[in-house]
Amino acid sequence: MRVAVFSTRLYDRAHLDRANARTGHTLVYFDPHLDAATSQLARGFEVVSAFVNDRLDAGVLAALAEGGTRLVALRCAGFNQIDLAAAASLGIRVVRVPAYSPYAVAEHTLALILALNRHLPRAVIRVRDGNFALDGLVGFDLHGKTVGVIGTGTIGRVVVRLLTGFGCRVLACDPFPSDAVTALGATYTTLETLLAESRIVTLHCPLTPDTHHVLNADALALLRQGSMVINTSRGGLLDTRAAIAALKSGHLGALGIDVYEEEAALFFDDWSGTVMRDDVFARLLTFPNVIVTAHQAFLTTEALTGIAETTLASITAFAAGDPLVNEVRA
């Protein structure tokens, strides 16, 4: 099948081409994000493949349907970027990649925790400048500390396993408790209790209307003084302005994010030669106790391979009229 693949970079194309050697689809790559302005590029393609920051609202989907698109293959686990009800009404089916490498995101989460706790960015810069003083670099043992994990799906469960390996006490919050998580030694509790008792809080839930700004000003106020927050899930889970206020007051001790509410206008592109126009994001970058990575938590060979293979398998199944095991519906 002819597939219009949006928001692609060299690493996407290399893994998709490798996987496609076994499936034989015609993949046409487009650098831009999919939105109202670029939707006409997909005219004549039965399948469109989109990524996390592509916009698939009702208007874009109508344009895709009018151009002949019958399947949208999301190269990600989340599907908050697509209007599923509109897709269904237009006869467009939607598939996703529910699991690729949960270890990629989970391990990046731990990397952010360790880097913030042990002040690694500052330490590296000091040594390169010939400054070997240790003042201001004091961290704490993870062993014995309480860490709260909000969302215990596939990635959250791996995070729990890693944290228990460090000897942490893990509190978990999820509307659907998992026996596997409990077996790892975690204790399910309310969000309020988790926030009040945790030294570190890490987000691993999907972005839905119910979870939007789950960490808002009121929630952040429940944290212990000097706590750390990590978000490698979806930017909209954290109220960025509230987090900045908590950082300025000193109530929030450290913040590590791989996602950002307004990342669609920034991430995956090189803006180093331009002036930063997002004042909120620019303010975040001024804090020494904040680490921002640009949605790279998924970026491992294993994850990229899994994303490519699952996406193409879904397209192959669609072409053959077989069941779409990774289909999502409204």
C-alpha distance (Angstrom), angle and dihedral (degrees) to the residues before:
residue distance angle dihedral
M1 . . .
R2 3.81 . .
V3 3.77 109.3 .
A4 3.80 127.0 -169.5
V5 3.80 105.7 -150.0
F6 3.80 113.8 -162.2
S7 3.82 131.5 -164.4
T8 3.78 93.8 22.8
R9 3.78 128.9 163.6
L10 3.79 130.8 -175.8
Y11 3.81 92.8 -89.0
D12 3.84 91.2 52.7
R13 3.78 92.7 48.9
A14 3.78 95.0 48.1
H15 3.81 93.0 54.2
L16 3.80 94.9 40.3
D17 3.81 91.5 49.9
R18 3.79 90.9 49.3
A19 3.81 92.4 50.8
N20 3.80 92.2 42.2
A21 3.79 91.2 58.8
R22 3.81 85.0 79.8
T23 3.82 97.4 43.2
G24 3.78 105.1 38.1
H25 3.79 101.3 -144.5
T26 3.80 121.3 153.6
L27 3.79 105.9 -112.1
V28 3.80 117.9 -166.0
Y29 3.79 112.8 -171.0
F30 3.78 126.4 -145.5
D31 3.79 122.9 -171.9
P32 3.84 97.5 -155.9
H33 3.76 125.9 84.2
L34 3.79 115.3 -102.7
D35 3.78 111.1 -106.9
A36 3.80 140.0 126.8
A37 3.79 91.8 -67.3
T38 3.80 95.7 51.3
S39 3.80 101.9 33.4
Q40 3.82 91.8 98.5
L41 3.81 88.6 66.9
A42 3.81 86.4 72.1
R43 3.81 94.7 57.2
G44 3.79 109.5 130.2
F45 3.81 95.1 18.9
E46 3.80 116.3 117.9
V47 3.80 90.3 -161.0
V48 3.79 130.2 42.9
S49 3.80 121.4 -169.8
A50 3.81 115.9 -156.6
F51 3.78 137.3 -177.7
V52 3.81 136.9 -144.0
N53 3.80 99.6 -75.5
D54 3.78 98.2 40.6
R55 3.80 114.6 113.4
L56 3.78 116.1 -128.6
D57 3.77 103.5 171.0
A58 3.79 124.6 151.7
G59 3.81 93.3 -83.8
V60 3.80 94.6 50.9
L61 3.78 91.8 45.3
A62 3.81 90.9 50.7
A63 3.80 89.3 53.4
L64 3.82 90.8 48.8
A65 3.80 92.4 49.2
E66 3.79 91.5 48.4
G67 3.80 88.2 52.6
G68 3.80 92.8 52.9
T69 3.80 103.6 -95.8
R70 3.79 113.6 151.3
L71 3.82 101.7 166.8
V72 3.80 133.7 42.9
A73 3.81 112.4 -162.4
L74 3.79 110.8 -163.6
R75 3.80 113.8 -154.2
C76 3.80 92.1 -150.1
A77 3.78 141.9 59.9
G78 3.80 98.0 -116.3
F79 3.80 121.5 74.0
N80 3.80 102.8 -175.3
Q81 3.83 89.2 115.6
I82 3.81 93.9 67.9
D83 3.80 131.0 69.7
L84 3.78 98.6 -131.2
A85 3.81 94.7 -174.4
A86 3.80 90.7 54.1
A87 3.80 91.2 47.2
A88 3.80 91.2 52.6
S89 3.80 92.5 48.5
L90 3.81 89.7 52.3
G91 3.79 94.0 48.0
I92 3.80 93.6 -112.4
R93 3.77 115.1 141.5
V94 3.79 120.5 -147.8
V95 3.80 130.4 -149.6
R96 3.79 130.5 177.9
V97 3.80 141.0 -175.5
P98 3.82 102.3 -103.0
A99 3.80 94.2 -177.4
Y100 3.78 131.5 12.2
S101 3.79 112.2 147.9
P102 3.79 111.7 -20.3
Y103 3.79 86.6 -178.6
A104 3.82 91.0 66.7
V105 3.82 94.5 61.1
A106 3.80 94.4 34.8
E107 3.79 93.0 52.3
H108 3.81 91.4 46.8
T109 3.79 87.5 53.3
L110 3.79 90.2 56.0
A111 3.80 90.1 45.5
L112 3.80 90.4 57.1
I113 3.80 92.0 47.0
L114 3.80 92.7 50.4
A115 3.81 94.7 42.9
L116 3.81 92.6 50.9
N117 3.78 94.9 42.5
R118 3.79 94.6 49.6
H119 3.84 95.0 36.5
L120 3.79 91.3 -125.1
P121 3.84 99.0 165.8
R122 3.80 91.5 53.4
A123 3.80 92.2 42.9
V124 3.81 92.8 52.8
I125 3.80 92.6 49.4
R126 3.81 91.6 48.7
V127 3.79 94.1 52.1
R128 3.80 91.8 47.7
D129 3.82 87.6 53.0
G130 3.79 91.1 50.6
N131 3.81 92.9 -107.4
F132 3.80 110.0 135.5
A133 3.81 97.6 170.2
L134 3.81 115.4 127.6
D135 3.81 98.8 -154.7
G136 3.80 111.2 128.1
L137 3.77 94.5 17.4
V138 3.80 99.4 95.5
G139 3.79 113.6 132.1
F140 3.79 133.2 171.3
D141 3.80 137.2 -113.5
L142 3.78 113.1 -95.7
H143 3.79 87.8 -152.2
G144 3.79 109.5 102.6
K145 3.81 95.4 8.5
T146 3.80 122.8 126.8
V147 3.79 115.2 -117.0
G148 3.78 123.6 -173.5
V149 3.80 119.3 -145.7
I150 3.80 114.5 -163.4
G151 3.79 107.3 -161.1
T152 3.80 121.4 22.3
G153 3.78 103.4 -159.1
T154 3.78 121.3 126.8
I155 3.81 95.5 -55.5
G156 3.78 94.6 38.4
R157 3.80 90.9 54.0
V158 3.80 91.3 54.2
V159 3.81 89.9 49.0
V160 3.81 89.6 52.5
R161 3.81 90.0 51.0
L162 3.80 91.8 50.9
L163 3.79 93.0 46.9
T164 3.77 94.0 49.5
G165 3.79 86.8 50.9
F166 3.81 87.3 60.6
G167 3.79 89.1 52.2
C168 3.80 95.3 -107.8
R169 3.77 125.5 154.3
V170 3.80 103.5 -122.8
L171 3.79 126.3 -153.2
A172 3.79 117.3 -169.9
C173 3.78 134.8 -162.2
D174 3.79 123.7 -167.9
P175 3.83 133.8 135.3
F176 3.81 87.0 -128.8
P177 3.82 108.6 47.9
S178 3.79 116.3 -152.7
D179 3.79 124.1 -137.5
A180 3.81 87.5 -151.8
V181 3.80 90.3 59.5
T182 3.77 92.2 47.6
A183 3.80 89.2 49.7
L184 3.81 88.3 56.8
G185 3.80 88.7 60.1
A186 3.79 101.3 -99.5
T187 3.80 121.2 137.5
Y188 3.80 121.4 -140.4
T189 3.77 115.7 -136.3
T190 3.79 141.8 151.0
L191 3.78 121.9 -68.1
E192 3.79 90.4 -114.6
T193 3.80 93.3 54.1
L194 3.79 92.0 44.5
L195 3.80 92.0 53.1
A196 3.78 94.0 45.5
E197 3.81 96.0 49.6
S198 3.82 104.1 35.8
R199 3.79 126.2 96.5
I200 3.81 88.8 -165.6
V201 3.82 127.4 28.4
T202 3.80 121.1 -165.9
L203 3.80 126.9 -172.2
H204 3.81 122.6 -138.0
C205 3.79 105.1 152.8
P206 3.81 129.7 111.4
L207 3.79 120.7 -100.8
T208 3.79 109.7 -106.5
P209 3.81 133.3 147.2
D210 3.81 87.2 -92.5
T211 3.81 94.9 51.9
H212 3.80 98.9 39.5
H213 3.82 106.0 124.4
V214 3.78 91.1 -3.2
L215 3.79 82.8 161.0
N216 3.79 100.3 52.5
A217 3.81 129.3 147.6
D218 3.81 93.1 -76.3
A219 3.80 92.8 48.5
L220 3.80 93.4 46.4
A221 3.80 89.1 51.3
L222 3.81 88.5 62.1
L223 3.79 91.8 60.5
R224 3.77 121.3 102.8
Q225 3.79 114.1 -101.0
G226 3.80 109.2 -84.7
S227 3.80 96.9 14.1
M228 3.80 123.3 156.2
V229 3.82 125.2 -124.6
I230 3.81 124.2 -160.8
N231 3.81 125.7 -170.8
T232 3.80 120.1 -175.5
S233 3.81 94.7 146.7
R234 3.82 117.6 68.4
G235 3.79 128.2 -23.9
G236 3.79 95.0 -131.5
L237 3.80 91.9 65.5
L238 3.81 90.0 75.6
D239 3.80 125.1 57.4
T240 3.80 97.1 -134.5
R241 3.79 95.9 -163.3
A242 3.79 90.6 50.8
A243 3.81 89.7 49.2
I244 3.81 90.8 51.9
A245 3.80 90.4 51.3
A246 3.81 90.2 49.9
L247 3.82 90.7 48.8
K248 3.81 91.7 49.6
S249 3.81 91.9 51.2
G250 3.80 91.8 47.2
H251 3.79 92.5 -121.7
L252 3.80 90.8 114.7
G253 3.77 106.5 56.6
A254 3.81 100.6 -168.0
L255 3.78 140.0 -2.9
G256 3.79 129.4 -159.2
I257 3.80 118.9 -177.0
D258 3.78 134.4 173.4
V259 3.80 91.9 177.0
Y260 3.80 133.7 49.0
E261 3.79 134.0 -164.7
E262 3.80 94.3 -119.9
E263 3.80 97.3 31.5
A264 3.80 94.9 125.0
A265 3.80 89.7 80.1
L266 3.81 93.0 48.4
F267 3.77 118.6 23.2
F268 3.82 126.5 88.6
D269 3.81 92.4 22.0
D270 3.81 134.5 87.7
W271 3.81 110.8 -114.5
S272 3.81 95.8 159.0
G273 3.81 92.6 118.0
T274 3.81 94.9 52.8
V275 3.79 137.9 70.1
M276 3.80 115.2 -95.4
R277 3.81 104.8 -110.9
D278 3.79 97.7 -178.5
D279 3.80 103.0 87.6
V280 3.81 93.6 -172.4
F281 3.79 93.1 53.5
A282 3.80 91.4 43.4
R283 3.80 89.5 54.2
L284 3.80 90.8 52.2
L285 3.79 90.5 56.5
T286 3.81 91.9 58.1
F287 3.81 94.9 67.8
P288 3.81 116.9 94.1
N289 3.81 90.0 -152.4
V290 3.82 94.8 56.9
I291 3.80 127.0 87.8
V292 3.80 119.4 -170.4
T293 3.78 123.3 -172.5
A294 3.79 120.2 -175.6
H295 3.81 103.4 -114.8
Q296 3.79 93.0 -68.6
A297 3.80 99.1 132.3
F298 3.82 90.6 103.5
L299 3.80 93.4 47.6
T300 3.79 105.8 113.4
T301 3.79 129.7 116.4
E302 3.78 90.6 -114.5
A303 3.81 93.5 51.4
L304 3.80 94.7 45.6
T305 3.80 90.0 49.2
G306 3.80 91.5 49.7
I307 3.80 92.6 48.0
A308 3.80 92.5 50.1
E309 3.79 95.6 45.5
T310 3.81 95.2 45.9
T311 3.80 93.1 46.1
L312 3.80 93.4 50.2
A313 3.81 92.4 43.7
S314 3.81 89.1 56.3
I315 3.82 91.1 49.6
T316 3.81 90.5 49.2
A317 3.80 90.8 50.4
F318 3.81 90.4 49.7
A319 3.80 91.5 50.8
A320 3.80 90.7 50.7
G321 3.79 94.4 45.7
D322 3.78 91.1 -117.2
P323 3.84 124.1 145.5
L324 3.80 114.5 -76.5
V325 3.79 102.5 -130.8
N326 3.81 92.4 -174.7
E327 3.79 96.7 47.4
V328 3.82 119.3 135.3
R329 3.79 123.8 -157.1
A330 3.77 136.2 -172.5
